[in-house]
Amino acid sequence: MASSKAKTVDAYLKELPAERAAVVSTIRKLILKDLPAGYQEVMNWGMISYEVPLAVYPDTYNKQPLIYMALAAQKNYYALYAMCEYPVENKDSWLAEEFKKAGKKLDMGKCCIRFKSLDDIPLHTVGKLAARMPMEKYVAYMKEILAVPRRSRKPAGSKKASRKAAKV
């Protein structure tokens, strides 16, 4: 399942095969346990999304809520989208270290952590990841980054951002 048309999280979980629903439910519980106050859990973009409500920050470029994290059962793997990691300095080293300490291999794109089973992800790290940024701090960061012209944007801690800072 790459994308769902489910309107609620419960409907999404019911449409998944039992073992896939169990994996998603486990990760979901870990996120909800440590998710900072203010974020809301909804179905958006065909997945479970943890977002900044539009009532808190309505001035988004696409008129959609800012996504903090998202969770989905993709066709061949599970995906934990961690947009909350963009503004965090040394994000790659923190996540890599957490996975290394747990004896796991980190399979990550820009913000997508891919895993095929619960054995592939250090479960204690999921809660830490969810708790990393209070909503007020995330909104402040997003306001700052969205004020910068699109071509100039670089995530905090990125190689290009680091090189650019070194030249100044």
CNS distance restraints for C-alpha pairs under 8 A (distance, minus, plus):
assign (resid   1 and name CA) (resid  73 and name CA) 6.18 0.50 0.50
assign (resid   1 and name CA) (resid  74 and name CA) 5.04 0.50 0.50
assign (resid   1 and name CA) (resid  75 and name CA) 4.71 0.50 0.50
assign (resid   2 and name CA) (resid  46 and name CA) 7.93 0.50 0.50
assign (resid   2 and name CA) (resid  72 and name CA) 7.80 0.50 0.50
assign (resid   2 and name CA) (resid  73 and name CA) 6.84 0.50 0.50
assign (resid   2 and name CA) (resid  74 and name CA) 4.43 0.50 0.50
assign (resid   2 and name CA) (resid  75 and name CA) 5.37 0.50 0.50
assign (resid   3 and name CA) (resid  45 and name CA) 7.46 0.50 0.50
assign (resid   3 and name CA) (resid  46 and name CA) 4.52 0.50 0.50
assign (resid   3 and name CA) (resid  47 and name CA) 6.55 0.50 0.50
assign (resid   3 and name CA) (resid  72 and name CA) 7.96 0.50 0.50
assign (resid   3 and name CA) (resid  74 and name CA) 7.35 0.50 0.50
assign (resid   4 and name CA) (resid  12 and name CA) 6.96 0.50 0.50
assign (resid   4 and name CA) (resid  46 and name CA) 4.32 0.50 0.50
assign (resid   4 and name CA) (resid  47 and name CA) 6.43 0.50 0.50
assign (resid   5 and name CA) (resid  46 and name CA) 5.83 0.50 0.50
assign (resid   6 and name CA) (resid  11 and name CA) 5.66 0.50 0.50
assign (resid   6 and name CA) (resid  12 and name CA) 5.22 0.50 0.50
assign (resid   6 and name CA) (resid  43 and name CA) 7.17 0.50 0.50
assign (resid   6 and name CA) (resid  46 and name CA) 7.20 0.50 0.50
assign (resid   7 and name CA) (resid  11 and name CA) 6.78 0.50 0.50
assign (resid   7 and name CA) (resid  12 and name CA) 7.50 0.50 0.50
assign (resid   7 and name CA) (resid  43 and name CA) 6.02 0.50 0.50
assign (resid   8 and name CA) (resid  12 and name CA) 6.27 0.50 0.50
assign (resid   8 and name CA) (resid  42 and name CA) 6.79 0.50 0.50
assign (resid   8 and name CA) (resid  43 and name CA) 5.67 0.50 0.50
assign (resid   9 and name CA) (resid  13 and name CA) 6.23 0.50 0.50
assign (resid   9 and name CA) (resid  42 and name CA) 6.64 0.50 0.50
assign (resid   9 and name CA) (resid  43 and name CA) 5.95 0.50 0.50
assign (resid   9 and name CA) (resid  48 and name CA) 6.37 0.50 0.50
assign (resid  10 and name CA) (resid  14 and name CA) 6.19 0.50 0.50
assign (resid  11 and name CA) (resid  15 and name CA) 6.34 0.50 0.50
assign (resid  12 and name CA) (resid  16 and name CA) 6.73 0.50 0.50
assign (resid  12 and name CA) (resid  47 and name CA) 7.89 0.50 0.50
assign (resid  13 and name CA) (resid  21 and name CA) 5.35 0.50 0.50
assign (resid  13 and name CA) (resid  24 and name CA) 7.73 0.50 0.50
assign (resid  13 and name CA) (resid  25 and name CA) 7.59 0.50 0.50
assign (resid  14 and name CA) (resid  21 and name CA) 7.29 0.50 0.50
assign (resid  16 and name CA) (resid  20 and name CA) 6.04 0.50 0.50
assign (resid  16 and name CA) (resid  21 and name CA) 5.35 0.50 0.50
assign (resid  17 and name CA) (resid  21 and name CA) 6.04 0.50 0.50
assign (resid  18 and name CA) (resid  22 and name CA) 6.15 0.50 0.50
assign (resid  19 and name CA) (resid  23 and name CA) 6.50 0.50 0.50
assign (resid  20 and name CA) (resid  24 and name CA) 6.31 0.50 0.50
assign (resid  20 and name CA) (resid  73 and name CA) 7.06 0.50 0.50
assign (resid  21 and name CA) (resid  25 and name CA) 5.88 0.50 0.50
assign (resid  22 and name CA) (resid  26 and name CA) 6.13 0.50 0.50
assign (resid  23 and name CA) (resid  27 and name CA) 6.47 0.50 0.50
assign (resid  23 and name CA) (resid 117 and name CA) 7.20 0.50 0.50
assign (resid  23 and name CA) (resid 118 and name CA) 6.50 0.50 0.50
assign (resid  24 and name CA) (resid  28 and name CA) 5.97 0.50 0.50
assign (resid  24 and name CA) (resid  71 and name CA) 7.38 0.50 0.50
assign (resid  24 and name CA) (resid  72 and name CA) 7.22 0.50 0.50
assign (resid  24 and name CA) (resid  73 and name CA) 6.99 0.50 0.50
assign (resid  24 and name CA) (resid  78 and name CA) 7.86 0.50 0.50
assign (resid  25 and name CA) (resid  29 and name CA) 6.11 0.50 0.50
assign (resid  26 and name CA) (resid  30 and name CA) 6.52 0.50 0.50
assign (resid  27 and name CA) (resid  31 and name CA) 6.30 0.50 0.50
assign (resid  27 and name CA) (resid 123 and name CA) 7.60 0.50 0.50
assign (resid  27 and name CA) (resid 126 and name CA) 7.20 0.50 0.50
assign (resid  28 and name CA) (resid  32 and name CA) 6.14 0.50 0.50
assign (resid  28 and name CA) (resid  71 and name CA) 7.56 0.50 0.50
assign (resid  29 and name CA) (resid  33 and name CA) 6.03 0.50 0.50
assign (resid  30 and name CA) (resid  34 and name CA) 6.73 0.50 0.50
assign (resid  30 and name CA) (resid 123 and name CA) 7.65 0.50 0.50
assign (resid  30 and name CA) (resid 126 and name CA) 6.32 0.50 0.50
assign (resid  30 and name CA) (resid 127 and name CA) 5.31 0.50 0.50
assign (resid  31 and name CA) (resid  35 and name CA) 5.64 0.50 0.50
assign (resid  31 and name CA) (resid 126 and name CA) 6.42 0.50 0.50
assign (resid  31 and name CA) (resid 127 and name CA) 5.41 0.50 0.50
assign (resid  31 and name CA) (resid 130 and name CA) 5.54 0.50 0.50
assign (resid  33 and name CA) (resid 127 and name CA) 7.04 0.50 0.50
assign (resid  34 and name CA) (resid 127 and name CA) 5.34 0.50 0.50
assign (resid  34 and name CA) (resid 128 and name CA) 7.23 0.50 0.50
assign (resid  34 and name CA) (resid 130 and name CA) 5.94 0.50 0.50
assign (resid  34 and name CA) (resid 131 and name CA) 5.26 0.50 0.50
assign (resid  35 and name CA) (resid  39 and name CA) 7.30 0.50 0.50
assign (resid  35 and name CA) (resid 127 and name CA) 7.52 0.50 0.50
assign (resid  35 and name CA) (resid 130 and name CA) 5.13 0.50 0.50
assign (resid  35 and name CA) (resid 131 and name CA) 5.27 0.50 0.50
assign (resid  36 and name CA) (resid 130 and name CA) 7.41 0.50 0.50
assign (resid  36 and name CA) (resid 131 and name CA) 5.77 0.50 0.50
assign (resid  36 and name CA) (resid 133 and name CA) 7.25 0.50 0.50
assign (resid  36 and name CA) (resid 134 and name CA) 5.41 0.50 0.50
assign (resid  36 and name CA) (resid 135 and name CA) 6.74 0.50 0.50
assign (resid  37 and name CA) (resid 134 and name CA) 7.20 0.50 0.50
assign (resid  37 and name CA) (resid 135 and name CA) 7.08 0.50 0.50
assign (resid  38 and name CA) (resid  52 and name CA) 7.08 0.50 0.50
assign (resid  38 and name CA) (resid  53 and name CA) 7.88 0.50 0.50
assign (resid  38 and name CA) (resid 135 and name CA) 6.36 0.50 0.50
assign (resid  39 and name CA) (resid  50 and name CA) 6.04 0.50 0.50
assign (resid  39 and name CA) (resid  51 and name CA) 5.25 0.50 0.50
assign (resid  39 and name CA) (resid  52 and name CA) 5.14 0.50 0.50
assign (resid  39 and name CA) (resid  53 and name CA) 6.85 0.50 0.50
assign (resid  39 and name CA) (resid  68 and name CA) 7.89 0.50 0.50
assign (resid  39 and name CA) (resid 135 and name CA) 6.68 0.50 0.50
assign (resid  40 and name CA) (resid  49 and name CA) 7.95 0.50 0.50
assign (resid  40 and name CA) (resid  50 and name CA) 5.41 0.50 0.50
assign (resid  40 and name CA) (resid  51 and name CA) 5.31 0.50 0.50
assign (resid  40 and name CA) (resid  52 and name CA) 6.56 0.50 0.50
assign (resid  40 and name CA) (resid  53 and name CA) 6.64 0.50 0.50
assign (resid  41 and name CA) (resid  48 and name CA) 6.91 0.50 0.50
assign (resid  41 and name CA) (resid  49 and name CA) 5.69 0.50 0.50
assign (resid  41 and name CA) (resid  50 and name CA) 4.61 0.50 0.50
assign (resid  41 and name CA) (resid  51 and name CA) 6.57 0.50 0.50
assign (resid  42 and name CA) (resid  48 and name CA) 5.89 0.50 0.50
assign (resid  42 and name CA) (resid  49 and name CA) 5.32 0.50 0.50
assign (resid  42 and name CA) (resid  50 and name CA) 6.49 0.50 0.50
assign (resid  42 and name CA) (resid  51 and name CA) 7.60 0.50 0.50
assign (resid  43 and name CA) (resid  47 and name CA) 5.56 0.50 0.50
assign (resid  43 and name CA) (resid  48 and name CA) 4.75 0.50 0.50
assign (resid  43 and name CA) (resid  49 and name CA) 5.66 0.50 0.50
assign (resid  44 and name CA) (resid  48 and name CA) 6.42 0.50 0.50
assign (resid  44 and name CA) (resid  49 and name CA) 5.81 0.50 0.50
assign (resid  45 and name CA) (resid  49 and name CA) 7.80 0.50 0.50
assign (resid  47 and name CA) (resid  70 and name CA) 6.67 0.50 0.50
assign (resid  47 and name CA) (resid  71 and name CA) 6.00 0.50 0.50
assign (resid  47 and name CA) (resid  72 and name CA) 5.13 0.50 0.50
assign (resid  48 and name CA) (resid  70 and name CA) 5.47 0.50 0.50
assign (resid  48 and name CA) (resid  71 and name CA) 5.15 0.50 0.50
assign (resid  48 and name CA) (resid  72 and name CA) 6.38 0.50 0.50
assign (resid  49 and name CA) (resid  67 and name CA) 6.61 0.50 0.50
assign (resid  49 and name CA) (resid  68 and name CA) 7.70 0.50 0.50
assign (resid  49 and name CA) (resid  69 and name CA) 6.07 0.50 0.50
assign (resid  49 and name CA) (resid  70 and name CA) 4.24 0.50 0.50
assign (resid  49 and name CA) (resid  71 and name CA) 6.48 0.50 0.50
assign (resid  50 and name CA) (resid  67 and name CA) 5.94 0.50 0.50
assign (resid  50 and name CA) (resid  68 and name CA) 5.57 0.50 0.50
assign (resid  50 and name CA) (resid  69 and name CA) 5.10 0.50 0.50
assign (resid  50 and name CA) (resid  70 and name CA) 5.81 0.50 0.50
assign (resid  51 and name CA) (resid  65 and name CA) 6.02 0.50 0.50
assign (resid  51 and name CA) (resid  66 and name CA) 5.50 0.50 0.50
assign (resid  51 and name CA) (resid  67 and name CA) 4.38 0.50 0.50
assign (resid  51 and name CA) (resid  68 and name CA) 5.30 0.50 0.50
assign (resid  51 and name CA) (resid  69 and name CA) 7.06 0.50 0.50
assign (resid  52 and name CA) (resid  56 and name CA) 6.69 0.50 0.50
assign (resid  52 and name CA) (resid  57 and name CA) 6.83 0.50 0.50
assign (resid  52 and name CA) (resid  65 and name CA) 5.71 0.50 0.50
assign (resid  52 and name CA) (resid  66 and name CA) 5.24 0.50 0.50
assign (resid  52 and name CA) (resid  67 and name CA) 6.45 0.50 0.50
assign (resid  52 and name CA) (resid  68 and name CA) 7.03 0.50 0.50
assign (resid  52 and name CA) (resid 135 and name CA) 7.09 0.50 0.50
assign (resid  52 and name CA) (resid 139 and name CA) 7.82 0.50 0.50
assign (resid  53 and name CA) (resid  57 and name CA) 6.52 0.50 0.50
assign (resid  53 and name CA) (resid  58 and name CA) 7.76 0.50 0.50
assign (resid  53 and name CA) (resid  65 and name CA) 5.71 0.50 0.50
assign (resid  53 and name CA) (resid  66 and name CA) 7.46 0.50 0.50
assign (resid  54 and name CA) (resid  58 and name CA) 4.38 0.50 0.50
assign (resid  54 and name CA) (resid  59 and name CA) 7.93 0.50 0.50
assign (resid  54 and name CA) (resid  64 and name CA) 7.27 0.50 0.50
assign (resid  54 and name CA) (resid  65 and name CA) 5.28 0.50 0.50
assign (resid  54 and name CA) (resid  66 and name CA) 7.90 0.50 0.50
assign (resid  57 and name CA) (resid  65 and name CA) 7.44 0.50 0.50
assign (resid  57 and name CA) (resid  66 and name CA) 7.83 0.50 0.50
assign (resid  57 and name CA) (resid 139 and name CA) 7.27 0.50 0.50
assign (resid  58 and name CA) (resid  63 and name CA) 6.85 0.50 0.50
assign (resid  58 and name CA) (resid  64 and name CA) 7.92 0.50 0.50
assign (resid  58 and name CA) (resid  65 and name CA) 7.20 0.50 0.50
assign (resid  59 and name CA) (resid  63 and name CA) 6.79 0.50 0.50
assign (resid  60 and name CA) (resid  64 and name CA) 6.39 0.50 0.50
assign (resid  60 and name CA) (resid  65 and name CA) 6.98 0.50 0.50
assign (resid  60 and name CA) (resid  66 and name CA) 7.14 0.50 0.50
assign (resid  67 and name CA) (resid  83 and name CA) 6.83 0.50 0.50
assign (resid  68 and name CA) (resid  82 and name CA) 6.61 0.50 0.50
assign (resid  68 and name CA) (resid  83 and name CA) 5.28 0.50 0.50
assign (resid  68 and name CA) (resid  84 and name CA) 5.15 0.50 0.50
assign (resid  68 and name CA) (resid 138 and name CA) 7.97 0.50 0.50
assign (resid  69 and name CA) (resid  80 and name CA) 7.22 0.50 0.50
assign (resid  69 and name CA) (resid  81 and name CA) 5.33 0.50 0.50
assign (resid  69 and name CA) (resid  82 and name CA) 4.74 0.50 0.50
assign (resid  69 and name CA) (resid  83 and name CA) 5.69 0.50 0.50
assign (resid  69 and name CA) (resid  84 and name CA) 6.43 0.50 0.50
assign (resid  69 and name CA) (resid 130 and name CA) 7.57 0.50 0.50
assign (resid  70 and name CA) (resid  79 and name CA) 7.99 0.50 0.50
assign (resid  70 and name CA) (resid  80 and name CA) 5.85 0.50 0.50
assign (resid  70 and name CA) (resid  81 and name CA) 4.86 0.50 0.50
assign (resid  70 and name CA) (resid  82 and name CA) 6.80 0.50 0.50
assign (resid  71 and name CA) (resid  78 and name CA) 7.64 0.50 0.50
assign (resid  71 and name CA) (resid  79 and name CA) 5.79 0.50 0.50
assign (resid  71 and name CA) (resid  80 and name CA) 4.70 0.50 0.50
assign (resid  71 and name CA) (resid  81 and name CA) 6.17 0.50 0.50
assign (resid  72 and name CA) (resid  78 and name CA) 5.83 0.50 0.50
assign (resid  72 and name CA) (resid  79 and name CA) 5.29 0.50 0.50
assign (resid  72 and name CA) (resid  80 and name CA) 6.69 0.50 0.50
assign (resid  73 and name CA) (resid  77 and name CA) 6.41 0.50 0.50
assign (resid  73 and name CA) (resid  78 and name CA) 4.50 0.50 0.50
assign (resid  73 and name CA) (resid  79 and name CA) 6.37 0.50 0.50
assign (resid  74 and name CA) (resid  78 and name CA) 5.36 0.50 0.50
assign (resid  74 and name CA) (resid  79 and name CA) 6.69 0.50 0.50
assign (resid  76 and name CA) (resid 116 and name CA) 7.33 0.50 0.50
assign (resid  77 and name CA) (resid 114 and name CA) 6.42 0.50 0.50
assign (resid  77 and name CA) (resid 115 and name CA) 5.68 0.50 0.50
assign (resid  77 and name CA) (resid 116 and name CA) 4.66 0.50 0.50
assign (resid  77 and name CA) (resid 117 and name CA) 7.82 0.50 0.50
assign (resid  78 and name CA) (resid 114 and name CA) 5.74 0.50 0.50
assign (resid  78 and name CA) (resid 115 and name CA) 5.34 0.50 0.50
assign (resid  78 and name CA) (resid 116 and name CA) 5.88 0.50 0.50
assign (resid  78 and name CA) (resid 117 and name CA) 7.63 0.50 0.50
assign (resid  79 and name CA) (resid 112 and name CA) 6.17 0.50 0.50
assign (resid  79 and name CA) (resid 113 and name CA) 5.66 0.50 0.50
assign (resid  79 and name CA) (resid 114 and name CA) 4.73 0.50 0.50
assign (resid  79 and name CA) (resid 115 and name CA) 6.56 0.50 0.50
assign (resid  80 and name CA) (resid 112 and name CA) 5.67 0.50 0.50
assign (resid  80 and name CA) (resid 113 and name CA) 5.10 0.50 0.50
assign (resid  80 and name CA) (resid 114 and name CA) 6.55 0.50 0.50
assign (resid  81 and name CA) (resid 111 and name CA) 5.53 0.50 0.50
assign (resid  81 and name CA) (resid 112 and name CA) 4.39 0.50 0.50
assign (resid  81 and name CA) (resid 113 and name CA) 6.24 0.50 0.50
assign (resid  82 and name CA) (resid  86 and name CA) 7.93 0.50 0.50
assign (resid  82 and name CA) (resid 111 and name CA) 5.07 0.50 0.50
assign (resid  82 and name CA) (resid 112 and name CA) 6.17 0.50 0.50
assign (resid  82 and name CA) (resid 113 and name CA) 7.45 0.50 0.50
assign (resid  82 and name CA) (resid 129 and name CA) 7.83 0.50 0.50
assign (resid  83 and name CA) (resid 111 and name CA) 5.64 0.50 0.50
assign (resid  84 and name CA) (resid  88 and name CA) 7.54 0.50 0.50
assign (resid  84 and name CA) (resid 129 and name CA) 7.95 0.50 0.50
assign (resid  84 and name CA) (resid 130 and name CA) 7.83 0.50 0.50
assign (resid  84 and name CA) (resid 132 and name CA) 7.48 0.50 0.50
assign (resid  84 and name CA) (resid 133 and name CA) 6.74 0.50 0.50
assign (resid  84 and name CA) (resid 138 and name CA) 7.27 0.50 0.50
assign (resid  85 and name CA) (resid  91 and name CA) 6.02 0.50 0.50
assign (resid  85 and name CA) (resid 111 and name CA) 6.92 0.50 0.50
assign (resid  85 and name CA) (resid 129 and name CA) 7.97 0.50 0.50
assign (resid  86 and name CA) (resid  91 and name CA) 7.42 0.50 0.50
assign (resid  86 and name CA) (resid 111 and name CA) 7.33 0.50 0.50
assign (resid  86 and name CA) (resid 155 and name CA) 5.45 0.50 0.50
assign (resid  86 and name CA) (resid 156 and name CA) 6.19 0.50 0.50
assign (resid  87 and name CA) (resid 138 and name CA) 7.77 0.50 0.50
assign (resid  87 and name CA) (resid 141 and name CA) 6.77 0.50 0.50
assign (resid  87 and name CA) (resid 155 and name CA) 6.37 0.50 0.50
assign (resid  87 and name CA) (resid 156 and name CA) 5.20 0.50 0.50
assign (resid  87 and name CA) (resid 157 and name CA) 7.92 0.50 0.50
assign (resid  88 and name CA) (resid 156 and name CA) 6.30 0.50 0.50
assign (resid  88 and name CA) (resid 157 and name CA) 7.24 0.50 0.50
assign (resid  89 and name CA) (resid 156 and name CA) 5.71 0.50 0.50
assign (resid  89 and name CA) (resid 157 and name CA) 4.96 0.50 0.50
assign (resid  90 and name CA) (resid  94 and name CA) 6.25 0.50 0.50
assign (resid  90 and name CA) (resid 157 and name CA) 5.58 0.50 0.50
assign (resid  91 and name CA) (resid  95 and name CA) 6.20 0.50 0.50
assign (resid  91 and name CA) (resid 157 and name CA) 7.07 0.50 0.50
assign (resid  92 and name CA) (resid  96 and name CA) 5.88 0.50 0.50
assign (resid  93 and name CA) (resid  97 and name CA) 5.87 0.50 0.50
assign (resid  94 and name CA) (resid  98 and name CA) 6.20 0.50 0.50
assign (resid  95 and name CA) (resid  99 and name CA) 6.20 0.50 0.50
assign (resid  95 and name CA) (resid 106 and name CA) 7.68 0.50 0.50
assign (resid  96 and name CA) (resid 100 and name CA) 5.98 0.50 0.50
assign (resid  96 and name CA) (resid 106 and name CA) 6.24 0.50 0.50
assign (resid  97 and name CA) (resid 101 and name CA) 5.99 0.50 0.50
assign (resid  98 and name CA) (resid 102 and name CA) 6.41 0.50 0.50
assign (resid  98 and name CA) (resid 122 and name CA) 7.50 0.50 0.50
assign (resid  98 and name CA) (resid 125 and name CA) 6.66 0.50 0.50
assign (resid  99 and name CA) (resid 103 and name CA) 6.16 0.50 0.50
assign (resid  99 and name CA) (resid 104 and name CA) 4.89 0.50 0.50
assign (resid  99 and name CA) (resid 105 and name CA) 6.16 0.50 0.50
assign (resid  99 and name CA) (resid 106 and name CA) 6.06 0.50 0.50
assign (resid  99 and name CA) (resid 121 and name CA) 7.27 0.50 0.50
assign (resid  99 and name CA) (resid 122 and name CA) 6.26 0.50 0.50
assign (resid 100 and name CA) (resid 104 and name CA) 5.65 0.50 0.50
assign (resid 100 and name CA) (resid 105 and name CA) 6.86 0.50 0.50
assign (resid 102 and name CA) (resid 122 and name CA) 6.03 0.50 0.50
assign (resid 104 and name CA) (resid 120 and name CA) 6.13 0.50 0.50
assign (resid 104 and name CA) (resid 121 and name CA) 6.55 0.50 0.50
assign (resid 104 and name CA) (resid 122 and name CA) 7.04 0.50 0.50
assign (resid 105 and name CA) (resid 120 and name CA) 7.21 0.50 0.50
assign (resid 106 and name CA) (resid 113 and name CA) 7.31 0.50 0.50
assign (resid 106 and name CA) (resid 114 and name CA) 7.99 0.50 0.50
assign (resid 106 and name CA) (resid 121 and name CA) 7.88 0.50 0.50
assign (resid 107 and name CA) (resid 113 and name CA) 5.82 0.50 0.50
assign (resid 107 and name CA) (resid 114 and name CA) 5.47 0.50 0.50
assign (resid 107 and name CA) (resid 115 and name CA) 7.06 0.50 0.50
assign (resid 108 and name CA) (resid 112 and name CA) 5.38 0.50 0.50
assign (resid 108 and name CA) (resid 113 and name CA) 4.43 0.50 0.50
assign (resid 108 and name CA) (resid 114 and name CA) 6.06 0.50 0.50
assign (resid 109 and name CA) (resid 113 and name CA) 6.66 0.50 0.50
assign (resid 115 and name CA) (resid 120 and name CA) 5.64 0.50 0.50
assign (resid 115 and name CA) (resid 121 and name CA) 6.59 0.50 0.50
assign (resid 116 and name CA) (resid 120 and name CA) 6.52 0.50 0.50
assign (resid 117 and name CA) (resid 121 and name CA) 7.48 0.50 0.50
assign (resid 118 and name CA) (resid 122 and name CA) 7.88 0.50 0.50
assign (resid 118 and name CA) (resid 123 and name CA) 7.53 0.50 0.50
assign (resid 121 and name CA) (resid 125 and name CA) 7.98 0.50 0.50
assign (resid 122 and name CA) (resid 126 and name CA) 7.13 0.50 0.50
assign (resid 123 and name CA) (resid 127 and name CA) 7.39 0.50 0.50
assign (resid 124 and name CA) (resid 128 and name CA) 6.74 0.50 0.50
assign (resid 125 and name CA) (resid 129 and name CA) 5.94 0.50 0.50
assign (resid 126 and name CA) (resid 130 and name CA) 6.23 0.50 0.50
assign (resid 127 and name CA) (resid 131 and name CA) 6.17 0.50 0.50
assign (resid 128 and name CA) (resid 132 and name CA) 6.18 0.50 0.50
assign (resid 133 and name CA) (resid 137 and name CA) 6.37 0.50 0.50
assign (resid 133 and name CA) (resid 138 and name CA) 6.15 0.50 0.50
assign (resid 134 and name CA) (resid 138 and name CA) 6.37 0.50 0.50
assign (resid 135 and name CA) (resid 139 and name CA) 6.07 0.50 0.50
assign (resid 136 and name CA) (resid 140 and name CA) 6.17 0.50 0.50
assign (resid 137 and name CA) (resid 141 and name CA) 6.19 0.50 0.50
assign (resid 138 and name CA) (resid 142 and name CA) 6.17 0.50 0.50
assign (resid 139 and name CA) (resid 143 and name CA) 6.11 0.50 0.50
assign (resid 140 and name CA) (resid 144 and name CA) 6.26 0.50 0.50
assign (resid 141 and name CA) (resid 145 and name CA) 6.15 0.50 0.50
assign (resid 142 and name CA) (resid 146 and name CA) 5.86 0.50 0.50
assign (resid 143 and name CA) (resid 147 and name CA) 6.19 0.50 0.50
assign (resid 144 and name CA) (resid 148 and name CA) 7.02 0.50 0.50
assign (resid 145 and name CA) (resid 153 and name CA) 6.87 0.50 0.50
assign (resid 146 and name CA) (resid 150 and name CA) 7.63 0.50 0.50
assign (resid 148 and name CA) (resid 152 and name CA) 6.58 0.50 0.50
assign (resid 148 and name CA) (resid 153 and name CA) 6.36 0.50 0.50
assign (resid 149 and name CA) (resid 153 and name CA) 6.72 0.50 0.50
assign (resid 154 and name CA) (resid 158 and name CA) 6.55 0.50 0.50
assign (resid 154 and name CA) (resid 160 and name CA) 6.88 0.50 0.50
assign (resid 154 and name CA) (resid 161 and name CA) 5.54 0.50 0.50
assign (resid 155 and name CA) (resid 161 and name CA) 6.97 0.50 0.50
assign (resid 156 and name CA) (resid 161 and name CA) 6.68 0.50 0.50
assign (resid 157 and name CA) (resid 161 and name CA) 6.44 0.50 0.50
assign (resid 157 and name CA) (resid 162 and name CA) 6.29 0.50 0.50
assign (resid 158 and name CA) (resid 162 and name CA) 6.05 0.50 0.50
assign (resid 159 and name CA) (resid 163 and name CA) 6.09 0.50 0.50
assign (resid 160 and name CA) (resid 164 and name CA) 6.00 0.50 0.50
assign (resid 161 and name CA) (resid 165 and name CA) 6.10 0.50 0.50
assign (resid 162 and name CA) (resid 166 and name CA) 6.14 0.50 0.50
assign (resid 163 and name CA) (resid 167 and name CA) 6.42 0.50 0.50
assign (resid 164 and name CA) (resid 168 and name CA) 6.77 0.50 0.50
